[in-house]
Amino acid sequence: MHALVLASLDDDQAIELVTIPLAGKSSIADHMVIASGRSTRHVAAMANKLAERIKREGKRNVRIEGLPTADWVLVDADDVIIHLFRPEVRSFYNLERMWQVEDAPAESTH
């Protein structure tokens, strides 16, 4: 699932794609993926396409929150949690820093 998420966001030209491994740190998921879009329209399009691709892989239980405003959209794909932001909103909340563990830095894929 993690590879599918990364490929989908890369195809949709996500900006500053970062993965934070959560296995052993949190029971909510194995990976957290954080990425930015250029606008609310771009963020919403990435979230919708990602949800479609995940559902095609047989995961029916994809939950999306934040689509109406698309400043920050959360896609919950069970073992992967995806946060999609507009750049200004991302820098304000700075989730990477919140989840960063000193001995295990986030993995940037770009």
Order of alpha helices (4+ residues) and beta strands (2+ residues): alpha-beta-beta-alpha-beta-beta-beta-alpha-alpha-beta
